[in-house]
Amino acid sequence: MMTRLTALDPDKTSGKTKELFNAIHAKFGVVPNMMRTMGNSPAFLEGYLNLSGALSGGSLGVKTGALIALTVAEANSCNYCLSAHTYLGANLAKLDAEALEAARLGKGKDAKTTAILQFAQTLVAKKGKVNDTDVAAVKAVGVTEGEIAEIVGHVALNILTNYFNNTSNTQIDFQVVEAREVAVV
């Protein structure tokens, strides 16, 4: 399937987009296709990078953030994000294949991680309209209110990228991982 939005060539950009691409390249050694496509709007790319950077320094940590990303990507049938976060989860967060696969189903290696991932699934399924029982369940395993806020932030960030990549049909530049079920349209 053809892409719907153009992934910019980092060597042919200027201004704010060029600055952002240079920073991404310095950090990762490459500018992934998603970010190259987001670069069509430097404001959008910068907003994504700022939220992503802020959450990566949060109390949930990189590993849990990577697991949430997989849970949300599976829920939204985003093959680009499943592919990217499987690679990043294994290579940057150093998560094993079993943890990466389980996260797609909303399961973790312990009760707290499972509750976090199930809450993330609930947020997606209920479009953010969680109830008292949903919040009490995640609090019952020791998730703090600050961590709940970060879970919402991670879910929102990943919905943003899922929707963007599903809209643009971004060319996957990682080993392809496909969603188990196609999202209902």
Residue pairs with C-beta under 8 A, 6 or more apart in sequence:
1 169
2 169
3 37
3 168
3 169
3 170
3 171
4 167
4 168
4 169
5 37
5 40
5 167
5 168
5 169
5 170
6 37
6 40
7 33
7 36
7 37
7 170
7 171
8 17
8 21
8 36
8 37
8 39
8 40
9 36
10 18
10 21
10 22
10 25
10 31
10 36
10 39
13 21
13 39
15 42
16 42
16 46
17 39
17 42
17 45
20 35
20 39
20 42
20 45
20 46
20 49
21 31
21 35
21 36
21 39
23 49
24 31
24 32
24 35
24 49
25 31
31 39
32 84
32 173
32 174
33 80
33 170
33 171
33 172
33 173
34 80
34 84
34 161
34 164
34 165
34 170
35 45
35 48
35 49
37 164
37 168
37 170
38 44
38 45
38 48
38 164
39 45
48 157
48 160
48 161
51 153
51 156
51 157
51 160
52 157
54 153
55 65
55 150
55 153
55 154
55 157
56 62
56 65
58 65
58 150
58 153
59 144
59 146
59 147
59 150
60 68
60 116
60 147
60 150
60 151
60 154
62 92
62 93
63 89
63 93
63 94
63 95
64 113
64 116
65 93
65 154
66 85
66 88
66 89
66 92
66 93
66 95
66 103
67 89
67 95
67 99
67 100
67 103
67 108
67 113
67 116
67 117
68 103
68 116
68 117
68 120
68 151
68 154
68 155
68 158
69 81
69 85
69 88
69 89
69 154
69 158
70 82
70 85
70 86
70 89
70 100
70 103
70 104
71 103
71 104
71 106
71 117
71 120
71 121
72 81
72 120
72 124
72 154
72 155
72 158
72 159
72 162
73 81
73 82
73 85
73 104
73 158
73 162
73 179
74 82
74 104
74 105
74 179
74 180
75 121
75 124
75 125
76 124
76 158
76 159
76 162
76 163
76 166
76 183
77 166
77 179
77 181
77 182
77 183
78 161
78 162
78 165
78 166
78 179
79 165
79 172
79 176
79 177
79 178
79 179
80 161
80 165
80 166
80 170
80 172
81 158
81 161
81 162
81 165
82 104
82 177
82 178
82 179
83 172
83 174
83 175
83 176
83 177
84 172
84 174
86 100
86 174
86 175
86 177
87 174
87 175
89 95
89 99
89 100
89 103
90 96
90 97
90 100
99 108
99 109
102 108
102 109
103 117
104 180
106 114
106 117
106 118
106 120
106 121
107 114
107 117
108 114
108 115
108 116
108 117
111 141
112 141
112 142
112 143
115 137
115 138
115 140
115 141
115 143
116 138
116 143
116 147
116 151
118 137
118 138
119 130
119 134
119 137
119 138
119 143
119 148
119 151
120 151
120 154
120 155
122 130
122 134
123 130
123 151
123 152
123 155
124 155
124 159
126 134
128 152
135 148
138 148
138 151
139 145
139 148
143 151
164 170
166 183
